[in-house]
Amino acid sequence: MRVRAGFLSPAITQMARKRFRSSQRNEPVTDRSFQEYLYQTAAPLTTRTELMRLVRGGEDTYLELKVKLSNSERIAQGIVALANTGGGVIVFGVNDQLRVEGVDHPEEVQDELVRICREEIQPSIIPFIDRLAFDNGRRIVALEVEGKRRPYRTRDGRFFIRVGAEKRETTPEELATLLDEARPLSYETLMIPRATVSDIDEAHLWSFMRAFAGGVFDEATAKGYPTAEILEKYLLLGTRVSDEVVPTVAGMLLFGKDESVAKLLPRASMVATRFSGDTTKSPVIERLELGGNLATLYETALRFVERYCDLWDANPNRFASGVDEAPIVARANYHRGAVSEAIANALIHRDLALRDITTRLHIFDRAIEVVNPRRSAGFAPAALKAIRFGVNEGLNPRTASIFANAGYGLNLSRGGLPTVISEARKFSNRAPEIVAFNDEFRLRIHGI
């Protein structure tokens, strides 16, 4: 009987032996791997005979055999390896010679497996657990693992995969592949190795929390300013590893100290360049690498734009004829809301899983261009049309929601890409250009 192992009070059931007596003689026992079982069985159904077919096929990438549960740390590593490799089964009570020895207390084994899946693995796994009894009194426990939310890691932050019948820790290249295969939506929730709560700008964090005072947050109950608790339990911006809370990518981007973000998340920087002309092949007047958390990046990027351009809330209609004949190119003019919203969208919607593409801000004589990393696969062309109408294709929902909140402290425009397109077009009488290719998203706003 299959037990869906929950996290509150796992049910304890004992499988009746009578169920198998009539079927064992009629079903031929053949050897086949767990992979064959997955492909040939329409729906998961574990009987004693079926399970023994798997066992007699021997260990492979999807099946691991254990005599007993003795080392929870190694069991957690094995579960992580199976989950990261696509799922599989661990059977307890079978030795290396494929002989059933049984386990003494299957109920206790089940409880411990539930605890391991809940506390020793991140993100937590809800497993299927079978307890099977044989006529000779021996009992075995089978743990089925699915890897729907990979990559998984152990509590101490280690990633494992299964190769053949063996598990091993991932290489940097294999880990990068696992992360790249993960849904982009989950990247902001990954913890940052070597980051600690001390890397958080507590003044900024608590300023944000005080914006909710008198409502959902009571500062009087938060004695001692428990930054770790706020990150982990209030804002979901921290992950517990052993006894410490580690900031996630979103937590560091939003509230990290500028120097810590530059050190721990170097790919989060932005390169701002002023070109003397209208293409990237024109001579460079100034180029800066802007770093820090999202608030710092937004403000420094906007100051860089204002160094070379004039931003207005509406078209000033004050330009005299003949300016093009002037010996020096005049400063270009742009709609303030369109430019600020374009920069904000670039910061909160960039795909940081792309390691080799940096967010760039280009200032030309008569245009501003924002280039952002964004996986083209699955995005263009249909989604490229949808986002023009405000259909959200954001990769980082937690980051975006906090960044746009008034408590974060920025004076932002509202409306997203539709506002950028509408206001920029009304200001300059030219529609912005939007292109997505080669894992890049490009937005060009024309000035006057």
C-alpha positions in Angstrom: 0.0 0.0 0.0 1.4 3.3 -1.0 1.7 6.1 1.6 1.9 9.7 0.5 4.4 10.9 3.1 3.3 14.3 4.4 5.1 16.6 6.8 2.6 16.7 9.6 1.7 13.3 10.9 2.6 10.5 8.4 0.1 7.7 8.4 1.4 4.3 9.5 -0.1 1.4 7.6 0.7 -2.3 7.6 0.4 -4.2 4.3 -1.7 -7.4 4.5 0.2 -10.5 3.4 -2.9 -12.1 2.0 -2.9 -9.6 -0.9 0.1 -11.3 -2.5 -0.6 -15.0 -2.1 -2.8 -15.4 -5.2 -0.7 -13.2 -7.5 2.8 -14.5 -6.7 2.5 -17.9 -8.4 0.8 -16.5 -11.6 3.1 -13.5 -12.3 6.5 -14.5 -13.8 9.4 -13.0 -12.0 11.9 -11.5 -14.5 14.7 -9.1 -14.2 14.3 -5.5 -15.4 15.6 -2.1 -14.5 13.6 0.7 -12.8 13.9 2.7 -16.0 12.2 -0.1 -17.9 9.5 -0.2 -15.2 8.9 3.5 -15.7 8.5 3.2 -19.5 6.4 0.0 -19.4 4.0 0.7 -16.6 1.1 2.9 -17.3 0.6 4.0 -13.7 2.8 3.5 -10.7 1.7 0.3 -8.9 4.0 -1.3 -6.4 3.3 -4.9 -5.4 5.7 -7.3 -3.8 6.2 -9.1 -7.1 6.7 -5.9 -9.0 9.2 -4.5 -6.5 11.2 -7.7 -6.6 11.5 -7.4 -10.3 13.1 -4.1 -9.8 15.4 -5.4 -7.1 16.6 -8.4 -9.2 17.4 -6.0 -12.0 20.1 -4.6 -9.7 21.2 -1.1 -8.9 21.2 1.5 -11.7 20.8 5.2 -12.2 17.2 5.0 -10.8 17.4 2.3 -8.2 19.5 2.2 -5.0 19.5 -0.7 -2.4 20.2 -0.3 1.3 20.5 -2.9 4.0 19.3 -0.4 6.6 19.0 3.3 7.4 21.9 4.1 9.6 23.4 7.4 8.4 20.9 10.1 7.7 23.5 12.4 6.1 24.4 9.8 3.5 20.7 9.0 2.9 20.0 12.6 2.3 22.8 12.8 -0.2 21.4 9.7 -2.0 17.9 11.2 -2.2 19.3 14.5 -3.5 21.3 12.5 -6.2 18.2 10.7 -7.3 16.1 13.8 -7.4 18.7 15.8 -9.4 19.0 12.9 -11.9 15.3 12.6 -12.6 13.9 10.6 -9.7 14.0 6.9 -8.6 13.6 4.5 -5.7 15.6 3.6 -2.7 14.8 0.2 -1.2 15.7 -0.5 2.5 16.2 -4.1 3.6 18.1 -5.5 0.6 21.8 -6.3 0.7 24.4 -5.9 -2.1 23.8 -9.6 -3.2 20.1 -8.7 -3.9 19.0 -10.8 -0.9 16.0 -9.5 1.2 17.2 -9.2 4.8 14.4 -6.8 5.9 14.3 -4.0 8.4 13.5 -4.4 12.1 11.2 -1.3 12.6 9.8 -0.2 9.2 7.5 2.4 10.9 10.5 4.1 12.4 12.4 4.0 9.1 9.4 5.7 7.4 9.3 8.4 10.1 13.0 9.1 9.7 12.7 9.2 5.9 10.0 11.8 6.2 12.1 13.8 8.5 15.1 13.7 6.2 13.1 14.8 3.2 11.6 17.6 5.2 14.7 18.9 7.1 17.8 17.6 5.4 17.0 18.5 1.8 16.3 21.8 0.2 13.8 22.4 -1.3 11.9 19.9 0.7 10.7 16.7 -1.0 7.3 15.1 -0.3 8.1 11.4 -1.0 6.0 8.3 -1.7 6.8 5.5 0.8 5.8 1.8 0.5 6.1 -0.7 3.4 6.0 -4.3 2.1 5.7 -7.5 4.3 6.7 -11.0 3.2 5.3 -14.3 4.3 8.5 -15.1 6.2 8.0 -12.0 8.3 10.7 -9.8 6.7 9.7 -6.3 5.8 11.2 -3.7 3.5 10.6 0.0 2.9 10.7 1.6 -0.5 11.1 5.4 -0.9 10.1 6.8 -4.3 11.6 10.2 -5.2 10.5 12.7 -7.9 12.7 15.5 -9.0 10.2 18.1 -10.1 11.9 21.1 -8.4 15.5 20.5 -9.0 18.2 21.4 -8.4 18.1 19.9 -4.9 20.8 20.3 -2.3 21.6 18.9 1.2 21.2 21.0 4.3 24.9 22.0 4.1 24.5 23.3 0.6 26.0 20.3 -1.4 24.6 19.2 -4.8 24.8 15.5 -5.8 23.9 13.5 -9.0 23.7 9.8 -9.7 25.9 8.3 -12.4 25.1 4.6 -12.9 24.8 2.9 -9.6 26.9 5.5 -7.8 26.2 9.0 -6.5 28.8 11.8 -6.5 29.0 15.5 -5.8 28.5 17.7 -8.9 31.3 19.4 -10.6 31.0 23.2 -11.2 30.1 22.5 -14.8 27.4 20.0 -13.9 26.0 22.4 -11.2 25.9 25.2 -13.8 23.9 22.8 -16.1 21.5 22.0 -13.4 20.9 25.6 -12.6 20.5 26.5 -16.3 18.0 23.7 -16.7 16.0 25.0 -13.8 13.0 27.2 -14.5 14.3 30.8 -14.6 11.6 31.7 -12.1 13.4 29.8 -9.4 16.9 31.4 -9.8 16.1 34.3 -7.4 15.3 31.8 -4.6 18.7 30.1 -4.7 20.9 30.8 -1.7 24.3 32.5 -2.4 27.3 30.4 -1.2 29.5 32.3 1.3 26.8 35.0 1.9 25.7 35.7 5.5 23.2 37.9 7.3 26.1 40.3 7.9 26.1 41.1 4.2 22.6 42.6 4.5 22.1 46.4 4.8 20.0 46.2 7.9 19.1 49.9 7.8 17.5 49.5 4.4 15.8 46.3 5.4 14.2 47.7 8.5 13.2 50.9 6.7 11.2 48.7 4.4 9.6 46.7 7.2 8.6 49.9 9.0 6.5 50.8 6.0 4.1 48.1 7.1 4.0 49.3 10.8 0.5 49.5 12.1 -0.7 46.9 9.7 0.8 43.5 9.0 4.0 44.2 11.0 4.4 45.1 14.6 7.9 46.3 15.4 7.3 45.9 19.1 7.2 42.1 18.7 10.4 42.0 16.7 12.8 42.4 19.7 16.5 42.7 18.9 15.9 43.4 15.2 16.0 39.7 14.1 17.3 40.3 10.6 17.6 36.5 9.8 14.1 35.8 10.9 12.8 38.7 8.7 14.6 37.4 5.7 13.6 33.8 6.1 10.0 33.9 7.5 8.6 37.3 6.6 10.0 38.1 3.2 11.1 34.6 1.9 14.5 36.1 1.0 16.6 33.7 3.1 17.3 30.0 3.3 18.2 28.1 6.5 21.4 26.0 6.2 22.1 24.2 9.4 21.8 26.8 12.1 22.4 29.8 9.8 20.2 31.8 7.5 21.8 32.4 4.1 20.4 35.3 1.9 19.0 34.3 -1.5 19.8 35.9 -4.8 16.7 38.1 -4.4 17.5 39.0 -0.8 21.1 40.1 -1.7 19.9 42.0 -4.8 17.3 43.9 -2.8 18.9 44.5 0.6 22.6 43.5 0.2 25.4 45.9 1.1 26.8 47.4 -2.1 30.2 46.0 -1.5 28.8 42.6 -0.7 26.7 42.5 -3.8 29.7 43.4 -5.9 31.7 40.6 -4.3 29.1 37.8 -4.2 27.0 38.6 -7.2 29.4 40.2 -9.8 27.1 39.4 -12.7 24.5 41.7 -11.1 26.4 44.8 -12.2 25.4 47.1 -15.1 27.8 48.6 -17.7 26.9 52.2 -18.7 28.5 53.7 -21.8 28.2 57.1 -23.5 29.0 56.9 -27.2 29.9 59.8 -29.4 27.5 58.8 -32.1 24.5 56.6 -32.8 26.0 53.1 -32.8 28.2 51.0 -30.5 31.0 51.4 -33.0 31.2 55.1 -32.3 34.0 56.4 -30.0 33.4 55.9 -26.3 33.2 59.1 -24.2 32.7 57.4 -20.9 32.2 53.8 -19.6 31.4 52.8 -16.1 30.6 49.5 -14.4 27.8 50.3 -11.9 27.5 48.0 -8.9 25.6 47.6 -5.7 22.1 46.5 -4.7 19.1 47.3 -6.9 18.3 50.6 -5.2 21.9 51.8 -5.8 22.0 50.5 -9.3 18.7 52.3 -10.2 19.8 55.6 -8.8 23.4 55.5 -10.3 22.1 54.5 -13.7 19.6 57.3 -13.7 22.3 59.8 -12.7 24.5 58.5 -15.5 21.6 59.2 -18.0 21.1 62.7 -16.6 24.8 63.5 -17.0 24.3 63.3 -20.8 20.6 63.8 -21.4 17.7 66.0 -20.3 14.7 64.3 -18.8 11.2 65.9 -19.0 7.8 65.0 -17.8 6.3 66.3 -21.0 7.6 67.5 -24.4 8.8 71.1 -23.7 8.1 72.2 -27.3 10.9 74.8 -27.1 13.4 73.6 -29.6 14.4 76.2 -32.2 14.9 75.3 -35.8 18.4 75.0 -37.1 19.9 73.2 -34.1 21.3 70.5 -36.3 23.6 73.0 -37.9 25.3 73.8 -34.5 28.9 72.8 -34.3 28.3 70.7 -31.1 25.5 68.1 -30.9 22.9 69.3 -28.4 21.8 67.2 -25.4 19.1 64.8 -26.3 15.7 65.0 -24.5 13.6 62.1 -23.2 10.5 61.4 -21.2 11.5 61.0 -17.6 9.0 58.3 -16.8 9.8 56.2 -19.9 13.5 56.2 -19.2 13.2 55.5 -15.5 10.7 52.7 -16.1 13.0 51.1 -18.7 15.9 51.1 -16.3 13.7 49.6 -13.5 12.3 46.9 -15.7 15.8 46.0 -16.8 17.0 45.6 -13.3 14.1 43.4 -12.0 13.5 41.3 -15.0 17.0 40.3 -16.1 17.9 36.6 -16.4 20.9 36.2 -14.0 21.1 32.5 -14.8 22.9 33.7 -18.0 26.4 34.1 -16.7 28.2 35.7 -19.7 25.7 38.4 -20.6 25.8 41.7 -18.7 23.1 44.3 -18.5 24.2 47.3 -20.5 23.0 50.9 -20.7 24.0 52.7 -23.9 23.6 56.5 -24.3 23.8 57.6 -27.9 23.5 61.1 -29.4 19.8 60.6 -30.1 18.8 57.3 -28.4 19.0 55.4 -25.2 19.3 51.6 -25.4 19.0 49.0 -22.6 20.3 45.6 -23.3 19.3 42.8 -20.8 20.1 39.1 -20.5 17.0 37.1 -21.4 16.8 33.6 -22.7 15.3 33.8 -26.2 14.1 30.2 -26.2 10.4 30.1 -25.2 10.2 33.9 -25.1 10.2 35.2 -28.7 8.2 35.8 -30.8 4.8 35.3 -29.1 5.8 36.6 -25.7 7.6 39.5 -27.3 4.2 40.7 -28.5 2.4 39.9 -25.3 4.6 42.1 -23.1 3.7 45.1 -25.1 0.2 44.7 -23.7 1.3 44.3 -20.2 1.2 40.5 -20.1 3.8 39.7 -17.3 6.8 37.7 -18.4 8.8 38.6 -15.3 11.4 36.1 -14.2 11.8 37.4 -10.6 8.4 37.9 -9.0 9.7 38.4 -5.4 12.3 40.8 -6.5 9.9 42.8 -8.7 7.2 43.0 -6.0 9.5 44.3 -3.3 11.3 46.7 -5.7 8.1 48.2 -6.8 6.7 48.6 -3.3 6.7 52.2 -2.0 8.4 51.0 1.2 11.6 50.1 -0.8 12.2 53.8 -1.1 12.3 54.6 -4.8 10.2 57.1 -6.6 9.2 54.9 -9.6 6.9 55.3 -12.5 4.2 52.7 -13.0 2.7 50.8 -15.9 5.6 48.6 -17.1 6.5 48.3 -20.8 3.2 49.6 -22.1 3.9 52.9 -20.3 7.4 53.1 -21.7 6.1 52.6 -25.2 3.2 55.0 -24.9 5.0 57.9 -23.2 8.2 57.6 -25.3 6.1 57.6 -28.5 4.1 60.7 -27.4 7.3 62.5 -26.4 9.4 61.9 -29.5 6.8 60.8 -32.0 8.8 57.7 -32.6 7.9 54.2 -31.1 10.6 52.5 -29.1 12.3 49.5 -30.8 12.1 46.1 -29.0 14.1 43.2 -30.1 14.9 39.8 -28.5 17.6 37.5 -30.0 20.8 35.7 -29.0 19.6 35.6 -25.3 19.4 39.4 -25.2 16.4 41.7 -24.8 17.0 45.2 -26.4 14.9 48.3 -25.8 15.8 51.5 -27.7 14.1 54.8 -26.8 14.5 57.7 -29.3 15.1 61.2 -28.1 14.6 64.7 -29.6 
